[in-house]
Amino acid sequence: MIKGYMYIVKCSDGSYYTGSTKDLEKRLIQHNNGTGAKYTARRLPVEICYYEEYSRIDEAFYREKQIQGWSRKKKEALMRGENELLPELAKKIFVKRNE
């Protein structure tokens, strides 16, 4: 039995919101009613782009916090299933200083 979900929704302004929940359908309704999160309430409507299922909610929450720190490009690669790109997208980009 699934007890937790990590999810990514796309907001009306094109931004992404990452969250976790025990009930994915109910949470999407809450977001679109404006009661899900302050961030999504100002960017309605939202739609589910991606989710992962977990046997425990704390595992979903841990994954949510991990993905929240990712760049937009890395999140989009995950959503497209391009897992081979994730390590490269995780590398920091260093700006070369003028010498």
C-alpha positions in Angstrom: 0.0 0.0 0.0 1.3 3.4 -1.0 1.5 5.9 1.9 3.3 8.9 0.5 3.9 10.8 -2.7 6.5 13.3 -3.8 5.1 15.4 -6.5 5.9 18.3 -8.8 3.2 20.6 -10.2 3.5 23.2 -12.9 2.0 26.6 -12.0 0.2 28.9 -14.4 3.3 31.1 -14.6 5.4 28.1 -15.7 7.2 27.7 -12.4 7.4 24.4 -10.5 6.3 23.6 -7.0 7.5 20.4 -5.3 5.6 18.9 -2.4 4.7 15.7 -0.6 1.4 14.2 0.6 -0.4 11.1 1.6 -3.3 11.8 -0.9 -2.3 13.1 -4.3 -5.7 13.7 -5.7 -6.9 15.6 -2.5 -3.7 17.7 -2.5 -4.1 18.7 -6.1 -7.7 19.9 -5.4 -6.4 21.8 -2.4 -3.7 23.5 -4.5 -6.3 24.5 -7.2 -8.7 25.8 -4.5 -6.0 28.1 -3.3 -5.6 26.2 0.1 -2.6 24.0 -0.8 0.3 26.4 -0.4 0.9 30.2 -0.5 3.2 29.7 -3.5 0.6 27.9 -5.6 -2.3 30.0 -4.4 -0.9 33.0 -6.3 -0.2 30.9 -9.5 -3.4 29.1 -10.3 -4.3 26.8 -11.8 -1.6 24.1 -11.3 -1.3 20.7 -12.9 0.6 17.6 -11.8 3.7 17.0 -14.0 5.4 14.3 -12.1 5.1 12.1 -9.0 6.9 9.3 -7.2 5.2 6.8 -4.8 6.7 5.8 -1.4 5.7 3.3 1.2 6.1 5.9 3.9 5.3 9.6 4.0 8.7 10.5 5.6 10.5 9.0 2.5 8.3 11.2 0.2 9.1 14.2 2.4 12.8 13.5 2.3 12.7 13.2 -1.5 10.7 16.5 -1.7 13.4 18.3 0.2 16.1 16.8 -2.0 14.4 17.9 -5.2 13.4 21.4 -4.0 17.1 22.2 -4.1 17.5 21.2 -7.7 17.7 23.5 -10.7 14.8 23.9 -13.1 16.8 22.0 -15.8 17.5 19.1 -13.4 13.8 18.9 -12.4 12.8 18.9 -16.1 15.3 16.1 -16.9 13.8 14.0 -14.0 10.3 14.6 -15.3 11.3 13.5 -18.8 12.9 10.4 -17.4 16.4 11.4 -18.5 18.1 10.1 -15.4 21.5 9.8 -17.2 21.6 13.6 -17.3 21.1 14.1 -13.6 24.7 13.7 -12.4 25.9 16.3 -15.0 23.2 18.7 -14.0 24.2 18.4 -10.4 27.6 19.7 -11.0 28.2 23.3 -9.9 29.0 25.8 -12.6 32.0 28.0 -11.9 32.3 31.4 -13.5 35.7 32.1 -14.9 37.1 35.3 -13.5 39.0 37.8 -15.6 42.7 37.5 -14.8 
